[in-house]
Amino acid sequence: MDQRTAWTPGHIPSQTGRNVVVTGGSSGLGLAIATALARHGAHVVLAVRDAERGARAADQITVGTPTASVEVQLLDLSSLASVREAAREITTRHPTIDLLINNAGVMWTPLTRTSDGFELQMGTNHLAHFALTGLLMPQMLATADSRVVTISSNSHRGGRIAFEDLNSHHAYDRQAAYAQSKLANLLFTYELHRRLTSAGAHTSALAAHPGGASTGLTRNAPAHMRLLNTVLGPLLTHSAERGALPVLRAATDPAALGGEYYGPKGLGEMRGDPRRTDSHARSHDAEAQRRLWVLSEELTGVRYPL
């Protein structure tokens, strides 16, 4: 598709017969993504931490699209035990998985540890999704034209991977830790793409970011930043539905290729129509990609069949 042509939900091809897993699908960006995919015929698994919120989200989707096929799967990304159990349950029900959207995340949280001792932002945003993707990978490799789409952020541009202190045991800055986790999402995507390509797999790995999507993700921001967002937000941000478009394009556009990154095309990539874009040079550091992969395997205990 010509990059000058605005890509809209109307460009999403039929998803009938496809099994889709969306982490964090009960609200915000995840719910917008899940809603659009269900509307186009996909069977959507809402992988969520709260069962009641997941059920409400499923009801909301089916009210809008009575023919929608949706199920709720408990998944707590702050626990590798929960990740393993969720993956076991999903793969038991679904021998094939066409699309995995690694969407759920936390932002700018006070220093908190997951049940496995990881810093919460790195543990949730990267390590848990690394583990989930690896555990679902056999089903994806068995599915023609399957895709993994991982959500990054403009914040990755300020990120640096602290390999000697990945989980902030010696120092912690909440904004730096978030940026690190979002850079990790891209390093992971590009290394996964390389490995899939080397293996001759028919599964592809892509990344996307929503720009300045108006969601609840900024609830942990400092008070002055929340106030600034209240004043300037309408000028700099767009809705979750608009923010979902780069993700949906990466997930469904037949012309989208493994290793590509999608985001809004407007000023600062904060809002606008979805297009293929470029990530920071640090995300393309092949040595950092491999090093993070090996470290992620060690920390999660998950090995990919690649």
NUSE-240245 format. One record per residue (C-alpha): residue in one letter; x, y, z. Coordinates in pm, 1 decimal. Each point is the difference from the previous one (the first is absolute). Layout:
N
+---+----------+----------+----------+
| r |     east |    north |       up |
+---+----------+----------+----------+
| A |        X |        Y |        Z |
...
+---+----------+----------+----------+
//
This chain:
306
+---+----------+----------+----------+
| r |     east |    north |       up |
+---+----------+----------+----------+
| M |      0.0 |      0.0 |      0.0 |
| D |    125.0 |    350.0 |    -85.0 |
| Q |    131.3 |    169.9 |    315.7 |
| R |   -174.4 |    319.5 |   -110.8 |
| T |   -340.4 |   -167.5 |     24.4 |
| A |   -162.6 |     14.8 |    341.9 |
| W |    -33.2 |   -349.1 |    147.5 |
| T |   -329.8 |    -50.2 |    185.6 |
| P |   -178.4 |   -290.4 |    173.2 |
| G |   -178.8 |    -51.3 |   -330.7 |
| H |    328.0 |   -135.1 |   -136.9 |
| I |      6.8 |   -287.3 |    251.7 |
| P |    -52.1 |   -321.7 |   -197.1 |
| S |   -240.2 |   -264.5 |    125.7 |
| Q |    131.3 |   -163.3 |    317.4 |
| T |   -254.5 |   -282.9 |     -9.5 |
| G |    148.3 |   -326.6 |    121.7 |
| R |    298.6 |    165.7 |    167.0 |
| N |     89.0 |    -40.1 |    368.3 |
| V |    129.6 |    319.2 |    157.5 |
| V |    147.1 |     57.5 |    347.3 |
| V |      4.9 |    357.6 |    133.7 |
| T |    168.3 |     67.1 |    333.4 |
| G |   -158.7 |    278.1 |    199.4 |
| G |   -312.8 |    -25.5 |   -209.3 |
| S |   -246.2 |    120.1 |    264.2 |
| S |     50.4 |    375.0 |    -40.7 |
| G |    169.6 |    279.7 |   -190.8 |
| L |    212.8 |    -87.6 |   -297.0 |
| G |    -40.8 |   -376.1 |     47.0 |
| L |   -378.2 |     20.7 |      1.9 |
| A |      2.2 |    216.3 |   -314.1 |
| I |    225.0 |   -251.4 |   -175.8 |
| A |   -206.0 |   -298.6 |    112.3 |
| T |   -326.2 |    169.6 |   -100.4 |
| A |    122.0 |     72.7 |   -352.9 |
| L |    132.9 |   -352.4 |    -53.2 |
| A |   -317.3 |   -161.9 |    134.6 |
| R |   -207.7 |    225.7 |   -222.4 |
| H |    190.7 |   -138.8 |   -298.1 |
| G |    -66.8 |   -360.4 |     95.5 |
| A |    292.3 |   -108.3 |    219.7 |
| H |    -44.9 |   -218.0 |    304.7 |
| V |    158.2 |    221.2 |    266.3 |
| V |    154.9 |   -115.8 |    326.4 |
| L |      4.0 |    287.3 |    248.0 |
| A |    300.4 |    -80.1 |    221.1 |
| V |    -66.3 |    211.0 |    309.1 |
| R |     95.1 |     28.8 |    365.7 |
| D |   -353.2 |     64.1 |    129.5 |
| A |   -270.3 |   -250.4 |    -95.5 |
| E |   -290.6 |    237.7 |     70.3 |
| R |    146.1 |    276.0 |   -212.7 |
| G |     71.1 |   -254.8 |   -269.4 |
| A |   -360.6 |   -118.3 |      5.9 |
| R |   -126.1 |    358.1 |    -26.4 |
| A |    230.6 |     60.9 |   -295.2 |
| A |   -122.5 |   -316.2 |   -171.2 |
| D |   -359.3 |    111.4 |     54.6 |
| Q |     79.1 |    344.0 |   -141.3 |
| I |    148.6 |   -157.0 |   -312.8 |
| T |   -294.2 |   -232.8 |    -56.2 |
| V |   -256.7 |    274.2 |     58.8 |
| G |    161.8 |    198.4 |   -280.2 |
| T |     53.7 |   -308.2 |   -216.5 |
| P |   -252.0 |   -272.6 |     88.2 |
| T |    180.6 |   -251.2 |   -221.5 |
| A |    332.9 |     56.2 |    177.9 |
| S |    184.6 |   -302.0 |    139.3 |
| V |    181.3 |     94.8 |    321.0 |
| E |    137.7 |   -184.7 |    300.3 |
| V |    172.2 |    116.5 |    317.0 |
| Q |    329.7 |   -143.7 |    123.0 |
| L |    153.4 |     88.2 |    335.2 |
| L |    356.3 |    125.0 |    -38.7 |
| D |    204.1 |    182.2 |    262.6 |
| L |    313.9 |    126.5 |   -170.1 |
| S |    162.5 |     68.9 |    336.1 |
| S |     25.2 |   -376.6 |     57.5 |
| L |    182.6 |   -246.9 |   -222.6 |
| A |   -205.8 |   -278.4 |    158.9 |
| S |   -313.9 |    173.9 |   -127.9 |
| V |    158.6 |     47.5 |   -342.9 |
| R |     78.7 |   -370.8 |    -19.0 |
| E |   -348.6 |   -102.0 |    114.1 |
| A |   -168.4 |    238.1 |   -244.2 |
| A |    214.5 |   -128.0 |   -286.3 |
| R |    -84.9 |   -359.4 |     94.2 |
| E |   -373.1 |     76.0 |      2.5 |
| I |      8.0 |    195.9 |   -325.7 |
| T |    197.5 |   -266.2 |   -186.2 |
| T |   -225.6 |   -275.8 |    133.5 |
| R |   -303.5 |    175.0 |   -149.0 |
| H |    168.2 |    132.3 |   -313.2 |
| P |    246.4 |   -221.2 |   -188.7 |
| T |     56.8 |    288.7 |   -240.8 |
| I |     55.6 |    368.5 |     79.4 |
| D |     -4.9 |    247.4 |   -286.7 |
| L |     73.5 |    322.3 |    181.0 |
| L |    149.1 |     99.0 |    335.2 |
| I |    -22.9 |    364.8 |    102.6 |
| N |    240.2 |     74.1 |    286.7 |
| N |   -183.2 |    310.2 |    117.2 |
| A |    -35.2 |      5.5 |    380.1 |
| G |    236.8 |    222.1 |    190.3 |
| V |     66.3 |    226.2 |    294.8 |
| M |    160.4 |    343.1 |     -3.5 |
| W |    199.1 |    210.0 |    246.4 |
| T |    -85.4 |   -213.9 |    302.0 |
| P |    170.0 |     46.6 |    337.8 |
| L |    271.5 |   -258.8 |     58.6 |
| T |   -189.3 |   -327.8 |     26.6 |
| R |    105.3 |   -362.2 |    -44.2 |
| T |   -185.7 |   -275.6 |   -178.9 |
| S |    -49.4 |   -334.1 |    173.3 |
| D |    319.9 |   -114.3 |   -175.6 |
| G |    203.0 |    296.2 |    125.7 |
| F |      4.8 |    198.1 |   -324.3 |
| E |    -43.2 |    377.0 |     -4.1 |
| L |   -369.1 |     36.9 |    -85.4 |
| Q |     31.0 |    193.4 |   -327.0 |
| M |    271.8 |   -223.3 |   -143.5 |
| G |   -172.1 |   -310.4 |    133.7 |
| T |   -342.8 |     87.0 |   -138.4 |
| N |     81.0 |    183.8 |   -320.2 |
| H |    284.2 |   -220.1 |   -124.9 |
| L |     87.7 |   -313.6 |    196.5 |
| A |   -354.1 |   -134.5 |     41.1 |
| H |    -78.0 |     61.5 |   -366.8 |
| F |    330.0 |   -162.7 |    -99.4 |
| A |   -105.6 |   -306.5 |    200.4 |
| L |   -359.3 |     -4.1 |   -128.5 |
| T |    109.5 |     31.2 |   -361.8 |
| G |    249.0 |   -283.2 |     40.4 |
| L |   -257.3 |   -226.2 |    162.5 |
| L |   -252.7 |     68.2 |   -277.9 |
| M |    258.6 |    -21.0 |   -277.2 |
| P |    -54.8 |   -371.0 |    -89.4 |
| Q |   -366.4 |     76.1 |    -76.7 |
| M |     99.7 |    304.9 |   -202.3 |
| L |    266.5 |   -185.0 |   -197.9 |
| A |   -268.1 |   -255.8 |    -86.5 |
| T |   -222.4 |    276.4 |   -139.4 |
| A |     63.5 |    142.4 |   -345.4 |
| D |     50.4 |    376.9 |    -14.8 |
| S |    -20.0 |     45.9 |    376.0 |
| R |    127.5 |    322.7 |    154.7 |
| V |    130.0 |    129.4 |    330.6 |
| V |    -55.1 |    373.2 |     48.3 |
| T |    163.0 |    159.8 |    303.9 |
| I |    -93.7 |    348.6 |    116.0 |
| S |    282.7 |    244.0 |     61.0 |
| S |    -11.1 |    375.5 |     58.3 |
| N |    157.6 |    326.9 |   -108.3 |
| S |    168.1 |    -19.1 |    341.1 |
| H |    232.3 |   -270.3 |   -130.9 |
| R |    206.2 |    281.2 |   -154.5 |
| G |    122.0 |     98.1 |    345.6 |
| G |     60.4 |   -357.1 |    106.5 |
| R |    325.0 |   -177.5 |     75.6 |
| I |     33.2 |   -360.1 |    112.7 |
| A |    178.3 |    -25.9 |    334.9 |
| F |    127.6 |   -353.7 |    -54.1 |
| E |    181.5 |      0.6 |    334.7 |
| D |   -309.9 |    118.0 |    185.6 |
| L |   -296.0 |    -92.1 |   -220.6 |
| N |   -234.9 |    -28.8 |    296.2 |
| S |    106.6 |    316.2 |    182.4 |
| H |    155.2 |   -154.2 |    309.2 |
| H |    259.7 |    278.4 |     27.6 |
| A |   -184.6 |    305.3 |   -130.3 |
| Y |   -351.7 |     83.9 |   -114.0 |
| D |   -153.2 |    278.0 |   -203.8 |
| R |   -357.6 |    -75.1 |   -102.0 |
| Q |     15.2 |    182.4 |   -333.5 |
| A |    336.0 |   -150.4 |    -94.5 |
| A |   -127.2 |   -345.5 |     93.6 |
| Y |   -306.2 |     43.0 |   -221.6 |
| A |    212.2 |    119.3 |   -292.5 |
| Q |    231.3 |   -297.5 |     50.6 |
| S |   -293.1 |   -242.7 |    -13.0 |
| K |   -132.0 |    156.6 |   -320.3 |
| L |    342.4 |    -18.8 |   -163.2 |
| A |      8.8 |   -364.3 |    111.2 |
| N |   -326.6 |    -59.5 |   -188.4 |
| L |    169.1 |    106.2 |   -323.3 |
| L |    326.4 |   -185.1 |     60.2 |
| F |   -211.4 |   -310.5 |     64.4 |
| T |   -207.7 |     51.4 |   -316.3 |
| Y |    299.6 |     42.5 |   -226.8 |
| E |    185.8 |   -297.1 |    146.5 |
| L |   -312.2 |   -216.1 |    -24.4 |
| H |    -37.5 |    108.8 |   -363.2 |
| R |    361.0 |    -99.0 |    -70.0 |
| R |    -45.2 |   -341.3 |    159.4 |
| L |   -328.3 |    -68.5 |   -178.4 |
| T |    155.9 |     96.4 |   -332.1 |
| S |    305.2 |   -218.2 |     61.3 |
| A |   -228.6 |   -293.3 |     81.6 |
| G |   -202.8 |     50.7 |   -319.3 |
| A |   -313.1 |     38.7 |    212.3 |
| H |   -331.2 |    126.7 |   -135.4 |
| T |    -49.1 |    205.0 |    318.1 |
| S |     99.3 |    365.4 |      5.4 |
| A |     82.5 |    244.1 |    279.0 |
| L |    -92.5 |    369.1 |    -21.2 |
| A |    -29.3 |    291.8 |    238.6 |
| A |   -222.1 |    304.9 |     25.3 |
| H |    -65.1 |    295.2 |    224.5 |
| P |   -323.9 |    194.8 |     54.1 |
| G |    143.9 |    349.6 |     19.8 |
| G |   -170.4 |    214.9 |    259.8 |
| A |   -298.5 |   -223.9 |     61.0 |
| S |   -232.3 |    119.2 |    272.7 |
| T |    -16.1 |   -297.1 |    236.7 |
| G |     44.1 |    -65.8 |    371.9 |
| L |    368.7 |    -79.7 |    -42.6 |
| T |    112.6 |    337.7 |    136.6 |
| R |   -171.4 |    -43.2 |    337.0 |
| N |    339.6 |    -36.8 |    172.9 |
| A |    140.9 |    318.0 |   -152.8 |
| P |    111.8 |    276.9 |    237.9 |
| A |   -273.1 |    249.9 |     88.7 |
| H |    146.7 |    281.5 |   -211.2 |
| M |     10.1 |   -227.1 |   -306.0 |
| R |   -360.7 |   -108.4 |     52.8 |
| L |    -99.2 |    367.1 |     21.0 |
| L |    195.3 |     78.2 |   -317.8 |
| N |   -170.0 |   -290.4 |   -173.7 |
| T |   -340.5 |    133.9 |    104.3 |
| V |     79.5 |    334.4 |   -163.0 |
| L |    188.9 |   -113.5 |   -309.8 |
| G |   -135.7 |   -351.3 |    -39.2 |
| P |   -275.2 |     91.2 |   -248.3 |
| L |    262.9 |    159.3 |   -225.9 |
| L |    265.1 |   -272.5 |     24.9 |
| T |   -192.6 |   -322.3 |     38.7 |
| H |   -268.0 |   -198.9 |   -175.8 |
| S |   -248.8 |   -266.2 |    104.4 |
| A |     82.4 |   -361.4 |     81.0 |
| E |   -181.6 |    -94.6 |   -320.0 |
| R |    232.5 |    222.0 |   -203.6 |
| G |    300.7 |   -118.8 |    196.7 |
| A |    -92.9 |   -358.3 |    -84.4 |
| L |     32.8 |     57.8 |   -374.0 |
| P |    379.9 |    -44.0 |    -29.5 |
| V |    -31.8 |   -325.3 |    194.3 |
| L |   -286.0 |   -121.4 |   -214.8 |
| R |    191.0 |     85.9 |   -314.3 |
| A |    307.7 |   -190.5 |    117.9 |
| A |   -226.0 |   -290.1 |     94.0 |
| T |   -215.4 |    -24.6 |   -312.2 |
| D |    135.2 |    193.8 |   -297.9 |
| P |    104.0 |   -262.4 |   -257.4 |
| A |    281.7 |    232.8 |   -107.7 |
| A |    147.9 |     28.6 |    352.1 |
| L |    322.0 |   -198.6 |     34.5 |
| G |    189.6 |   -154.4 |    287.0 |
| G |    242.7 |    237.3 |    168.3 |
| E |   -206.7 |    309.7 |    -80.0 |
| Y |   -112.9 |    264.9 |    248.9 |
| Y |   -325.0 |    198.4 |    -29.0 |
| G |   -119.3 |    322.2 |    160.8 |
| P |   -198.8 |    319.9 |    -67.9 |
| K |    136.9 |    223.9 |   -273.6 |
| G |    -72.6 |    336.4 |    161.6 |
| L |    238.9 |    242.7 |    170.4 |
| G |    215.7 |   -187.5 |    247.2 |
| E |   -195.3 |   -314.8 |    -85.5 |
| M |   -250.2 |     99.9 |    265.7 |
| R |   -313.1 |    -29.9 |   -212.6 |
| G |   -107.9 |    -52.2 |   -358.6 |
| D |    -52.1 |   -278.4 |   -250.9 |
| P |    200.9 |   -320.4 |     48.2 |
| R |    310.9 |    -55.9 |   -207.4 |
| R |    325.8 |   -190.5 |     -1.0 |
| T |    259.6 |    193.8 |    198.4 |
| D |    353.3 |    -24.3 |    136.8 |
| S |    114.3 |    -71.7 |    352.6 |
| H |    307.7 |    141.0 |    171.2 |
| A |    340.5 |   -127.9 |   -107.8 |
| R |     51.4 |   -163.0 |    342.2 |
| S |   -284.9 |   -239.2 |    -76.4 |
| H |    192.7 |   -128.3 |   -303.0 |
| D |    312.4 |    -93.0 |    196.1 |
| A |     34.1 |   -368.6 |    -92.0 |
| E |    230.1 |    -76.5 |    292.6 |
| A |   -243.8 |    157.5 |    246.6 |
| Q |   -284.6 |   -197.9 |   -157.1 |
| R |    183.0 |   -330.4 |     47.0 |
| R |    121.9 |     90.0 |    346.8 |
| L |   -348.1 |     93.2 |    120.7 |
| W |   -141.4 |   -320.1 |   -150.7 |
| V |    248.0 |   -219.7 |    186.1 |
| L |    -57.2 |    189.3 |    324.4 |
| S |   -378.2 |    -26.2 |    -43.1 |
| E |     30.6 |   -376.2 |    -48.3 |
| E |    203.1 |    -25.9 |    318.7 |
| L |   -240.1 |    210.7 |    205.1 |
| T |   -323.1 |   -161.5 |   -123.4 |
| G |    119.2 |   -355.0 |    -61.0 |
| V |   -177.8 |      2.3 |   -337.9 |
| R |    183.1 |   -128.2 |   -308.8 |
| Y |   -139.9 |     52.2 |   -348.0 |
| P |    -18.3 |   -284.8 |   -254.4 |
| L |    206.2 |    209.3 |   -242.7 |
+---+----------+----------+----------+
//
